[in-house]
Amino acid sequence: MQIDRIKYQGYKDKIITAEQAAALFKDKMTVGSSGFTKAGDSKAVLPAFATRAANEDIAITLITGASLGHTTDSDLARADALYKRMPFQVDSVLREKINNGSVFFIDQHLSETAELLNNKHLPPLDIAIIEASQIDSKGNIIPTTSIGNSATFAKLANKVIIEINTSISINFKGIHDIVIPGEYPVRDILPITSVNTRIGKEYIHVDPEKVAGIVFTELPDSPAQETSSDDKTEAIANHLITFFENEVKSGRLTESLLPLQAGIGKIANAVLSGFSKGNFKHLTMYSEVLQDSTFELIDLGIMDFASASSITVSKSCYDHLMANFDDYKDKIILRPQNISNAPEVIRRLGVIAINTAIEFDIYGNVNSTHITGSKMMNGIGGSGDFARNAYLSIFVCPSVSKQDNAISHVLPMVSHVDHTEHDVDILVTENGLADLRGLAPRERAVQIINSCVHPDYREAIQSYYDRACERGGHTPHLLEEAFSWHLNYVNNGTMKALCTAENS
């Protein structure tokens, strides 16, 4: 225990164990916890509550910034400790509980959760759990590797539990920029005019009277998986780099482009890493998550500054960052997620948004969340915040997956719509890039079929589109066939057989 991390004298008699903190929870409470894409999450109190719930009939509504790390969501789900979960998750055990109806899940735009809480559209917060690297002399929280919704949780919760993580260096401060937007209808603008504009404080304010306990932990963040790029991700990245180079040649962009946003995962990392191969310089980022590729570009001198809400990196990148934190202190900033994802700021800065799709259709509608229309994968995350407001809204995914290319990710109609055709400018698979700007639905279909569809499926999709056009309509469809590919996969494990039958 490092009690010197508590600089506020009034908290030093509030040190308790994780078990004592978990004992404060009551059935059907609403709990807010720090944590955004595995970073800065509760590593002691929520696991202790999962252990308690395994032997007791108790369940809570849990609200976080985004996903939790380690096995916390799994442990809570297995213990039936969750009544409702929001706004995002990536855990396979919890996902199964959500899809069988055991846990209710609210899939939200990540910019909206704090707003809904503040506007009392959600139940009041009973308890907030917030990870800190230290507590300053006035009782304020110096966060760790994410901010997420923590500032709003600290403001609105009836009680606050602070987890001090001693695995984070005492010097890990100065990169946070925390502000809570004002009340309606006289809310001020967010005066962020560049990615490095600071508008807030480096700490989260909390009323000392609400602090119910201080818990110490020393567990580092759960690392992001180190996954090397493959032929498909490399091809997607190359198509995008070529596109951006052409945008520079046309005069629509400069070699610094505009602030970049990228979703998380292998494809996003490959795309960002791909900028090291082009003739780009002085890049910036206004995103949700700083990943390995962000720091790779900073180290190469290609990216000048990056703003987000969390740092989610592999163990090797994490270790390097912590050992060399002072080298990055003037190049990164972390904000609350309703600021990092604020539509106002995204539109003002002209962010280029690059996100991952599960599937998209021939008219440009994108499904980011559901498998075969009904089974939740992870959630919409912040992709909608950025897609609707971006200078360029780009979605990427492989054209096919599974053995023998059993699934086509480009389809006549998506089984669930998260991003309508109105919010999508560019679609990319390993086969090519479809630029949909300024195109009517029938023109978009031609671009997508010719550029993005895998050869195994191109003839079948072309046949669908041709026959739909014969029937007519602004956005031609054959309603009796629109979801038949999904149905064939559900019934037979492949979409291919149906394609063959339709064209025999």
Salt bridges, closest charged atoms under 4 A:
ASP27 OD2 - LYS28 NZ 3.65
ASP41 OD1 - LYS43 NZ 3.02
GLU56 OE2 - ARG52 NH2 2.97
ASP73 OD1 - ARG85 NE 3.07
ASP80 OD1 - LYS97 NZ 2.90
GLU115 OE1 - ARG187 NH2 2.94
GLU131 OE2 - LYS43 NZ 2.70
ASP177 OD2 - ARG335 NH1 2.93
GLU183 OE2 - LYS155 NZ 3.37
ASP221 OD1 - LYS43 NZ 2.83
ASP230 OD2 - LYS266 NZ 3.10
GLU234 OE1 - LYS277 NZ 2.95
GLU247 OE2 - ARG252 NH2 2.80
GLU247 OE2 - ARG437 NH2 3.01
GLU255 OE2 - LYS281 NZ 3.37
ASP304 OD2 - HIS282 ND1 2.87
ASP319 OD2 - LYS315 NZ 2.79
ASP330 OD1 - LYS331 NZ 3.24
GLU344 OE2 - ARG348 NH2 2.65
GLU359 OE1 - HIS486 NE2 3.07
ASP404 OD1 - LYS496 NZ 3.46
ASP418 OD1 - HIS416 NE2 3.24
GLU421 OE2 - ARG444 NH2 2.16
ASP423 OD1 - ARG388 NE 2.63
ASP435 OD2 - ARG437 NH2 2.72
ASP456 OD1 - HIS454 ND1 3.78
ASP456 OD2 - LYS496 NZ 2.96
GLU480 OE2 - ARG471 NH2 2.81
GLU481 OE2 - ARG467 NH1 2.77
